[in-house]
Each structure stands twice: as C-alpha cells, then as structure tokens.
Amino acid sequence: MNPIAHSPHAHAPITLSKVMMTVMMALIPATLYGFWLYGWSAVMLWMISIFAAIASEALVVRWQGRGVKTALLDGSGVLTAWLLAISLPPTAPWWIAVLGSVFAVTICKQVFGGLGQNVFNPAMAARVMLLISFPLEMTTWVSPVDGMASASVLGHVKTELTRGISMDTSLVGHFSMLDGLVGNRIGSMGETAAILLLLGGVFLIFRRIITWHIPVAMMLGVAVPALLFHSIDSTHYASPLVHLLSGGLILGAFFIATDPVTSPNTAMGQLIFGAGCGLMTWIIRTWGGYPEGVAFAVLMLNAGTPIIDHYVKPRIYGRDRKGVALPVKKG
C-alpha cells in the first residue's frame, strides 16, 4: 500500500516538473549567451554542476528508500544546480561545482526533508558556503571572450581580490549602461546580459510562474536608497542604474528570491520580502565586506519568511483581518 502523499491534493493544469522546465526555458538565452562569452570552461562547469546534483540526489533518495525516478523527474535538482552554476566564476575549478551542487541538494534540500521543506534557497546557500570557504577560487574572474571560437579563455584570466574587481569595475567605477545590458564586463553568467535575464523574468510573469511583487519590490529596495545616497554624494555612492544592472540583482530578483518554498505566501508578504532583499543587498554592497550581497540578502530574508507569514496573513473567508467571524446578514 502506498503511503499517503503530502498536501496539497488539488490538481492543477500545470505540474511541478512543467514549472521547473518553464523556469529553465527562461534561463536558456542568458545561459547560452554566457557560453558564447566565456567559452568551453563555462560549458563544462555548467555540465559538471548538473551531473553532480543529479548523482548526489539520486544517491540520497535511494538511501532514504524513496523513489529515485520520481525525485529526479521533478527537475528541482537540475534547476538548483543550473542557478548555482551560472552564479559561479566561469573558470572556477571543477571541484567547486561538484562541492557546491552536492551541498545544495543534500544538505540544503534533502536534509530538511526534500522538495518543499527547505528553509533556505539551496543554490544561494551553496554559493555563500563556497564564497566563505574558498574566497580565492570564488573571486577569480575572466573577461568576456569573443565567442566559442576564441583563443584559450585562460589567456583572459584576471585574478583580483573581491573588492578590487567588483567594487572598482562595476559598482563605483566607470560604468556603461550598454555594457551592463549586454554583459560586456567581468562577472559570472548570472551577472552578465541583464537584458536577457530581464526578458526571462518577464516571460515567467507572463506564464504566471511567478508574480511581479518580489522582483519589483526587490529592485525598488535597491534603487530607492541608492538614489537617495547618490544624490547626497555621487562620488562615494553608486547610482541606482549601476546597482540594478550590476552583479546578480536581476537573476536574484526574478529567479532566486521568487522561490515559492522560501518566500512568503501573500502578495503583501512578498512585497515586504522583496523590499527587504533589495535593501539588504544595497547595504551589503555599500558598507559590507562583500561587494555582492544578493545571496546573503536572500538567505537572511528566507530566515524571516516564517515571521512575515505569521504577521501578514490572507483574510479568511467569513472573517475580518483579525480573524473574528463576521456577522451573518439575515434576510
């Protein structure tokens, strides 16, 4: 006799696997463009990440005595590895991809009970773990190359410390809006070609996979304080445009912070969550020890999601906002 499945039991026209596939479809243009920019090293890193995630999840699920095929076909492990891969330096060592993917799907996902039970976004938790544990490998970047037929990508490696490369060249240094949009700058595949990531995010909203609340609130959470401080001292504080088109903000706003498992349930809660992610990103970028704060910001607000859900609840039918039953009208 099969055990009773977890809720919800309502049937919908779109399945979980279709949701994951739609998100991956939205990532394809930016990912392919990243392959073209950074060469075969980026392709191999992406493939290794996904293979490591599939293999480790299959082993863990089998060890737990659960259906391996069912667990793998939902596509959540592949999507997690995909998001992690495009947030890594394109020429990171292969073992970085393996360690990060294994950590994401086993420690951050399966240890908490599997899909739908994790507290933190697995891809961002893995990225933060790698950044703290291996700062040199995680802060060694490459310049975009002129396509797959270019000479060895290793000839374009520029090794600099985190602050030296990200803060000086992206957030407070010379910045071109066009370079930010098309990805003609140093960074990961998830930090380049903001226009393709933005189009992918709009596609997800159009398909009703996500709503606009978190992405818009997160971008405003960055742009508003950036505008305020930039107007006060433009020599020390980057403009809103620089913050919006630099780093992994677009990727984080549309593809990571919108994870339904680790974000609030209500529209108001999502607005609070998104604004908090944006504000924390700006604070970390401006005064923190790391130039890019999206991953840290998302994890901190993931921890605050239960609190947001506790205080921001949808009104129950037949009751007011405080939960008190409404009087029944007679006649």
Secondary structure, 3 states (H helix, E strand, C coil): CCCCCCCCCCCCCCCHHHHHHHHHHHHHHHHHHHHHHHCHHHHHHHHHHHHHHHHHHHHHHHHCCCCHHHHHHCCHHHHHHHHHHCCCCCCCCHHHHHHHHHHHHHHHHHCCCCCCCCCCCHHHHHHHHHHHHCHHHHCEEECCCCCCCCCCHHHHEEECCHHHHHHHHHHCCCCCHHHHHHCCCCCCCCCCCHHHHHHHHHHHHHCCCCCCHHHHHHHHHHHHHHHHHHHHCCCCCCCHHHHHHCCCHHHHHHHHCCCCCCCCCCHHHHHHHHHHHHHHHHHHHHHCCCCCCHHHHHHHHHHHHHHHHHHCCCCCCCECCCCCECCCCCC
